């Protein structure tokens, strides 16, 4: 590809998106650049504090449980209070709780604050996704969600490399740096992002309120949530099942690091060009293909016997991840009523939070009792089931809302001021 062609491709990928999106994107990137704690938490607890691996696993589970608890609650806040106040509360609370965690020494206190960190750090996700849906035109949403996912992975790749150097100097410094960078995100949101929650028309005000019951009774959407959970369990095996299986096969932690690094490198390199290829294609077909590709990508791990083959399997399911992530998030927006986006995004986020709890338990039990080959075979089956489920559920998919020249935002809020909040 010539430099001119590359410049044109980049320009087409980033052009036409509103300024507010780029401030939200910047906030996401800064947040992930400072995501040190999740990277070195297990090492901090076992090497620096001297706790057992079992205790470190308990703390990780409590962190994930906090995310489960906050997913739906944050979605309700996003709809009732607004996107901006929810983001500000979540980011400020995350900064404070992460800093506090660095000063905890008693095992009960560490576990309790880790649970709090899990709650606060996950609370911003429904608000970010709802705000992005508010401010970006329907035809640009797949591209916008893809760019945001790219920022998440770019930031995490850089922070993962930096975490090791920071941990050698001081684990406490890692906690404080993450807290400071999260606080910077809150400042960016406060100064640069207005409230984006669309105003209700008179007819919409007269309509019944969209509550959690509305979400739970939405059969098609809850089916998508269930399928999202299955796909998430499969993708989680890259972080939970793969290192255990490689360790039992005689590979070292460094070997696993080399194999899994392919995931981050491919996402950073291919997310934007792949998105240009898929953004106007049938989401049903994309989700079917990506689900099956994910399942069989992990299924192929059963035949891996060298670092090169393990890396090749990572390439396969990473391509599925690149296609699945923005397509599925855009589908959730498409199935959500405008004034219920927070609740719908919260339920979608819940599927991934629950998967992060279930996947480690599932992989451990299957590997211990039946062997890693059974785990990879189950991934292939689960991916196939998810693909068939998407093919069935997405028949006669609702049309996207009509494109508009400017996305609707709440006119009563100005940048840098406290938004008006209505009590629903």
N, C-alpha and C positions, 0 to 999 in steps of 0.2 A: 504494500500500500504506500503510495507516494505521500510526502508531507502535506501537499495540497489536499489530497483526498482525506487524509486523516483529520486535517483542520476542519474540513467541511463536515465530516461525520460528527466531530465533537460539537461544532456549532449547531448542527441540526438536533443533537441530543439535548442540549441545554437551552436552546432558544425558546421564546414564547411563554416561559413560566413566570408567574408574577413575582415581584420583589419579596413579598411576604413569604413565599415558599423558600426562597434562598436564605432568608434569616432563620427560618425553621430548620432548614437543611444544615446551616452553620451551627445551630444549637445542637443538633444531633451529632455532628462530627466532633465538636468540642467535648461533648459528653462521653463519646466513645474513646476519644484520645486519652481521657482520664480514667478509663475503666480498669484500674489496676487491681482492685480488691478481689474481684472474682477470679482473676488469673492466679494470684499467689495465696489465696486464703488457706488452701490445704497445706501448703508448705509452711505458711506462717504458724498455723496451729500445731503442726507436728514437729517442725524443726526448731522454730523460735520459742514456742510456748511449751513444747514437750508433751502435748496431748497425743492420745492414740489415734490411729487411722479411723477407728470406729467413731470416735467423738467428732473428728473432722467431717466424716460422712453425715453424722447427725446434724451438725451445724449447716452443712450444705442443703440438707433436706428441709430444715427449718427456714432457710433463706428462700427456697423454692415454695414452701408452704405460704410464706408471706405474700409472694406474688400471686398465688391462687386466691388468697383472701381479698386482695386489693383489686383484682381484675374487674369484677362486676361492680364493686363500690365506686371505683374510679370512673367507670362508664356512666353510672348514674350521675355522679358529680359533673361530668363533662356536659351532660344534657341539661342539668338543672342550674348549675352555677355558671357554666360557660367553659370554653376550651382554655382561655387564657388564665383565669384564676385557678383552674385545676392544675395546669402546668406549673404555675408559680408555687402553689402549695406543695406539689410533688417534688419539684426540684429543690426548693428550700429545705424541705423535710429530709430529702436524701442527703444533701450536703451536711446537715446537722447530725444525722444518724451515722453516716460513714465516719465522720470525725470522732464521734463518741465511741464507736466500735474500736478505734485504735487505742483508746485508753482503758478498755475493759480488760480485767485480768481473771476474775472469778469465772469458772466455766458456765455457771448459770447465767451470769450477766452477759457473757459473750454470746451464748445461744439466744438469749432474749433480744439483744440488740441486732443480731444477725437476722432474726425474724422481722424486726422493724425495718431494717435496710431492704429486705426483700419486698416488703409491703410498699415502701415509699418509692423505690427505684422502678417498680413495675407500674405504679399508678399513673405515670405520664404517658404510657403507650396508647390507651384509648383516646386521650386528648390529642396527641400528636396526629394520629391517623384520622380522627374526625376533622381536625383543623385543616389537614392537607386536602381532604375531600371537599371542604368548604371553599378553599381558595383556588383550587386548580380545576380547570375545565374538564368535563367528563372525558373528552377525547384524549386528554393529556395525563390522565391519572395513572395508567400503567407505567408511563415514563417517569412520572414524579415519584411513585412508590419505589421504582427501580433505582432511581438516583439516591433516594433516602437509604435504601438497603445497601447500596454501594458505599455510602458514607459510613454506615454502621460497621461494615466489614473493613473498610480502609482504616478507620479509627481504631478498631479492635486489633488489627494486625500490627499497627504501630505501637499501641499501648502494651501489647503482649511482649514485644521485643524490649520495650523500655522497662517493663515490670521487673525483669530479672536484674537489671542494673540497679534499679531503685531498691529492690529487696536486699542486695548485697550491702548497700549503704545503710538503709534503715527501713524496716517494715512500717514504722509509724509515719515516716515521710510519705510512703505510698498512700496511706489512708488520708493524710492531710492534703496531698496533691489532688486526689480524686475529689475530696470535699470542696476544695477551692475551685476546681474546674467545673463541678456541678453548679456551684454558686455563680460562676460566670455565665452558665447557660440561663440561669434564672434572671440575671441582669439583662442578657440579650433579649429574652422574652418580654421583660418589663418595658424595655426602651424601644424595641423595634416591632413588636407584634401586637396589633390591635385584636380585639375579640372578633371572631369570625362566625359565631353562631348565627345562622340566618334568622331574620325576623319572621314572625308568624303573620300570615295574612288573616283577615277577619274570619274566613272560612276555616282556616287551620286552627285558630283559637277556639272555635266552636266544636271542633272535632275532639274525640276522646284522647286523653293523654297517652303517649306511648310509654308503657311501663315494662318492667321485667316480665310480667305475664304476657304482654304482647310478643316479646321476643321468644319466650318459651313455647308459645302457641304457633309460632311461625315454622311450620313443618319443614319447608324447603331449607330455610336458613339453619335450623337446628341440625338438619341432615348434613349441611356443609360444615357446621361446627364439629360434628362427629367424624366426618371424613378428614377434616383438618387435624383432629387429634390423632387419627391413625397415621397420617403422613408425618406429623411431628414426632411420634414415637419412633418411626423409622429414621428420620434425620438425627434424632438425639443419639443414635447408636454410634455416630462418628465421635462423640465425646465420651460415651460411657461403655459401650460394648467393644468398640474397636481397640482401645488401649488395653483392656483386660485380655481380649483374645490374642493380641500380639504378644503381650507379656507371657501368657501361658505357652505360646509357641516358641518362646526363647528370644524374642526381640527385646531390645532395650527401650528405655524412655526416649532416648535420642532418635532411635529408629522410628518410633511412633511420631515424634515431633517432625521428622522429615516428611513422613507420609501425609500427615494432616496439614502441613504447611501448604500443600498443593491446593487445598480447599480455599484458603484465603487468597492465594496468588491468582487462582483462576477467577474468583469472584471479582477481584479488583480489576483484572485484565479484561474479562469478558462481559461483565454485567451490562455495561452501556451498549456495546455493539449488539449483543444478543437482544436487548430490549428494543432496539431499532427494528429488529427483524420480527419480533412477536407482538408489538404494541397494537397493531390493528388486526390481529388474527383471532380466530374463534377461541374464546377462553375455555370452552368445554373441551375442545381437542387438546389444548395446551395442558390443562390440568390432568386429563386422562394420561397423556404421554408422560408428563413429569412424575406422576404418581407411580406408574409402572416402571419408569426408568430409575426412580429412587429405590424401589423395592428390589429390582434385579441388580442395580449397582451394588447394593449391600449384599445381595445374594451371591454375587461373584466372589466376595471375600472368602467364601468357603474354599475356593480353589487357589487362594494366594499363598505363596510359599517364599516370597522374596520381597524386599522393599519396593522394587520396581513394580511388581504386580499389585501390591497393596496401594501404591500411588496411582496405578491405573484405575483401580476400583473407585478410589476417591474422585478421580476425574469424572467418572460416569455419574455418580450421585450428586456431584457438585453441579454438573450441567442441569440436572433435575431441579436442584435448589435455585439456581439462577432463574429458571423459567417459572417455578412454582410460586416463589415468594411475592413478586409484584402482581402476578396474575390473581392469586388468591385474595390478597388484600384489596385489590380493585373490585373483585367479585363481591366481597363483603359490603363495600360501599354501594354497589349496584343493587344489592338486595335490601339495603337499609332505608327506611323512611328518613327524610331529611332531618326531622326533629327527634330522631331516635338513634342517630349515628353513634353517639357515645355509648349507649347501652349495647348496641349491636357489636361495636368494636370491642367493648369490654368482654362480651361473651366469647368473641373470637379469640381474644388474648387469653381468656381462661383455658381454652383448649390446649394452647401451647404450654401454659403454666402447669396444668395437670400432667401433660405429657412429660415434662421435666422431672416430675415426681415418680411417675410410673415407669419410665424407661430404665432408670438405674436398677430398680427392683426386678423388673422383668429380665433384663440382660443377665444380672447376677444369678438369678434362680435357674434360668435356662442353661447358662454356661456350666454352673456347678453340677446340675443334675443330668444334663443331656449332652453337653459339649457345644462348642462355638458353632459347629456346622448346623446344628438345629436352629440356633439364633438367626443365622444368615438365611436359612430356608424359610423361617417365619417372616423375615423382612420381605422376602419375595412374595409370599402369600399375602401379607398385609398390603403391600403396594398394589398388587393386582386387585384386591378387594376394593381399595380406595379408588382405583382407576375405573372399575365397573360402576362404583357408586356415583362418581362424578358424571359418567356417561348417562346414567338414569336420571339423576336429580336435576341436571341442567338442560333437560329437554324444555323447549318453549321458555327459554330464559327471558325475563322481562327486558324490554328495551331500555337502553340508557336514557337518562333525562336529556332533553335537548341541549345542544351546546349554546352557550351564551358568550357574548363578547367579554363580559366581566363577571367573575364569580360573585355571588351575593355575600355581603358581610354586614354585620350589625353596624348601623350608622351612628348609634349613640355613643360609641367608644372611640377614643382617639389614642394614637400611639403615645406611650409614656404616661398615661393616666390610668387610674383605677377604673376598670370596666363596671358598668351598671349591672347589677345582678338581680334577676327576678326569681322569686321563690315560686317554684312550680308545685 
